[in-house]
Amino acid sequence: MKPVAVDIVTGFLGSGKTTLLTHALAGPLARPDVVFIVHERGDIGLDGRVLTGMASAESVVELAGGCICCSVEDARFDMAVRDLVDRFDPALIVIETTGIADPAVLAHRISLAGLGLDAVITVVDAPEFEASARAAGVVRAQVAAADFVVVNKVDLCDERIRGRVHGRLRRWNRRARVFDAVRGAVDCNLLFGLGLQRYRKQDEAGTAARAGLGHLHEDAIRAVSIRSRGALDCDRFERFLARLPAAVVRAKGVVSVAGTPWRCVFNYTCGRYELNWVQWPAAPAGSEAVFIGREIERAEPLLVGGMAACEAAETN
């Protein structure tokens, strides 16, 4: 089975997960090679109806009844995933969990199924967050597993409550990037892995394209693309990924590794990285990577030098 990236969208009951996805369907997810798995707690799939009502959501699969983190160990999950990949040939699978799911369990199951975890996106309801955290321990688990936390409905609470929410989120997960949102409206190009392509195109197009970035330009979110002709030393490359500067939020690429004909597809999200090995005969020799973050141009010399230091010595 070919490697396919997976984004998990999680969050407690009523936090706004489907609203976030509906917003994303107007942006990076508005493409036919994205498959949605919507998991409903009951037998009536309301979230799936909302998404299939969007013009661009052609592939929505509903799982009804029960909690995905309770039934996910079943081998049927692997079979269902393989069937989805065969039927739709997706570039990305987006799973919206129930409000009571622990995403760490699902992330483990995804890895065992041969898929790549792109990001865990946790949505929290700002005005109800403290009450939800007291009522259900899974809220903390959802925050702890997150790469990105979307603090939704910030328009419905004052600065004091908002500050308390941010403080608790930082205590529970210092690695995650936190974004405030109203009705799920947030920079979904950054949250979902397919947005990397957009950033890369903007980076390659130069200053003229950056002029049209809107709020992304104002937020100083940029991309740095790096290419190298030589193969990389795997150990040095892993150390490089583990020590990327804090400015890097996301990174992805395909690299040649010394000593093997296989290519390495890597994904980095908020301090967590994954390496996946694939046979990719059509890929050109060498390596290429794109790094995305806030004011990342300041870190560009460090990134370029780091990639160069990973190149393996040529042998005759």
N, C-alpha and C positions, 0 to 999 in steps of 0.2 A: 504494500500500500504506500502510495506516495506521501511524503510529509505534508501535513496540513496544519496550519496554525489555528488555535482555538482561543477565543476570548470568553471569559466567564463574567457575566453581569449578575451580581448578587446584591443583597440588601434586605433588610427586614420588611415585614408586611407594610405596604402602603408608602414605601420610601420614594417610589417614582422610577422604578426600573424600566417599565414599559414606556413611560414618557421619555426617558433618556434615549431609548432605542428608536422611538418614533422621530425624535430630533435627529438622531444619527442617520436615519434613512433619507434625510434631506441632504446629507453630506457624503462622507466616505463609504457608507454602506449602501449607497444607491447604485448597486451593480448586481448583475445576475449571478456572479460566482460567489456570492455570500449566502450561506445556509444558516437559518435560524432554528434552534431547538428551544421551544418554549415549554417549560415544565409547570403544569398547573397543579395546585393542591387538590382541587376537587375534580369532578367529572365534566365540568363545563369549561371549555377553553376560551375564556374571554380575551386574554392577552393575545392569543394567536389570531383571533378575529380582528383585533386592532391592527396588528402588523400586516396581515394579509389584505387589509383594506388600503394599505399604502401601495402606490403604483409600482414601486421598485422592489417590493418584497415578494419575489416569485417562489421562493423555496422556504416555506415555514413548516416545520415538523412539530406537532404537539405531542407531549407526553402527559397524560392525565392520570390523576389518582395516586396519592402517595408522595413521598419526598425523594428526590433524586439521590440525595446522599445516603439514604437508607437502602435503596435498591441498586445502587451503582456498581456494587461488587459482582452483580450477576453477569455471566458471560454474554448475556443477550445485549448488554451495552456495547461490547466490542463488535458483535455482529451487526448491530444497528448502525454503528459508526461506519463500518466498512461498506454497508449498503448505501449510506448517504454519499460517501466518497465516490462509489461506483456510479450512482445515479446522477449526481450533480457536478462532479469534478470541481469541487469548490476551492477557492483560494483561501477562504476563511470560514470557520464555523463559529457562530456566536450562540452561546448557551445562556438563556435567562433562567435562573434557578427559582425555586419557590422562596418565599420569605423566611423559611425556617431551615434552609440548607446551609451546611458547613462547606464552603468552597474548597477547603484544603483536601477533603476527602475526594471531591470531584476532580481536583487537579491531579491527584495521585492516580486516579483511574484513567484520566486522559493520557498520562504518560505511559501507563501499561498498555493502552490501546494503540500505541505507536504514533500518537499525535504530538504536536509541539504546543506548549502553553505560551501564548503570546502575552496575555495580561489578565489579571483578576481586577475587575472594576466593581467597587462596592459603593452603593448609593445609600446615603443616610438622610433621614428626615430631620432637618435642623431643629424645628420647634418640638419634635417628639423624641429626639434622640435619647435624652437622659431617662425618660420614662421607659422607652423600649429597652435600653440597656439594663435597667433594673428588672424588667419583666422577663427577659430572655437572655440566657448566657450566650446564645448563638450570635448575638449582635457583636460581642467582642471578638468572636472567632472570625466573623465576616470582615471586620476591620483589620485584624491581625494578618489575614491572608492577602490583603489588598496590595496591588501595585499602585492603583489610583483610587482615591476616595473622592466621590462627588457629594458635597454637602448641599443637598437640594432644599428648596423652599426657604432660602435665606431671606426672602422678602416678607416672610411671615413671623420673623422673630427679631428682637432688638440686638444691638451690638454686644450687650452683656451675655446673653444666651449664646450668641454665635461664638464669642470668645471662649466660653466654657466648653462648647462642642469641640472647637479646634484644640483646646488644651488636652482634653481626654483623648482625642484621636492621636495626638503626638505621643502621649504616654503609652498608648497601645500599639502604635506602629510608627516608628521614626523614619522608616525607609520610604513609605508611600508618599506620593505627591498628592496634595489636596487642592481641590478646585471648588469654589462656591458656584452655585447655579440657581436659577429661577426657572421652574418648569422644565428641568432637565437640559437647559440650553447651556452647553459647555463646548469647549474645543474638542469635538469628537475626532478630528483628524489626528490629534495627539494620542487620544485614548486607544483607538483601534489601529492595529498594525498596518492596515491598508493605507492609512494616511501617510506612511513613510514615502510612498511613491510620489505623493503630491509634493512633499517637502523636497524630495530629491530633484524633481523637475524644476521647482522654483530655484533651488540652489544652482542647478546647471544653467538655468536661463539668465541668472545674474541679477543685477540691480534693477533692470526694467521690470522683471516679474515681481521682485520684492515690493515694488511701489504699489502693487495691487493687493497686498496681503491683508489690508484692513486691520482688525484688532490683533491678528497674529503678529503683524509687523510692530504694532504698538507694544505688544507684550514681549518683544525682542526674542521671539522664538525663531531659530534659524537651523539650517542644516549644513553639515560639512561632509562632502563626499571625498573619499580617499581610495585611490587605486594603486596597486603594486603589481609588478610583473612576476616577481619571484614567489616561491612557495614559502609558507610560514612554518616556524617551529611551534608545534602544538602547545607545549608546556609554557613557552614564553607568551604565546597568544592568550592562553587562559589567565596567566598572571596579569597581562595587560587589561583584560576585561574586568578582572576583579578589582583593579585599581583605577578605573576610569574616574575622571574628575566629577565632582558633584553637579556640574553644569549639564552633564549628559543625562537626559531623561530616557531616551530610547536610542537603540542602535540595531542595525540588522545588516547582514551581508552574506556573501558567498566567498569562501577563501579556499585556496589550494594549500594543502598541508604536506610537508616533506615526508617522504617514505610511504605514501599511500596514493592510489589512483582515485580514491573517493574524494568528494568535495565536502566541505564542512559548511553547513548553513547555521549561522549563529543569530541569536536573538537576545537583546539586552533590554530590560525594562526596570528602571528604578532600582538599580543595584543587583538585580537577579538576572543571571544569564543562563542560556541553554545552548548546547551544541548538538546538532543532528547531522548524521553522516549519510550521504546520498550518492548514488551513482548518477553523474550528470555529464554524460559524454558531450553534449552540445555546448556546454559552458566554455567560454574562452579561458585560456591559461591565465594564471595570476589570481589576484584577489581584489574584491571591491566591497566597500562598506560605506554606510551613511550613518552619521551621528547627529542626533537632534537634541536641542536643548535651548535654554534661555541664555542669550548673549554667548552662544557657544563659539563664536569667532575668536573670543579671547583664549579659548582652550585649543584652537586649531593647531598651533605649533606643537603642543604637547601630544595631540592625537596623531599628527603626521609623524613625529619622531617616534612615538610609541609603536605605530604600525611598522615603521622602518626597522626598529630594533627587533621586531619579531621575525624578520626574514631569515630563513635558514641559509647557512653558508653553502655555496654551490660546490658540488663535487664533480670531478671529471672522471 
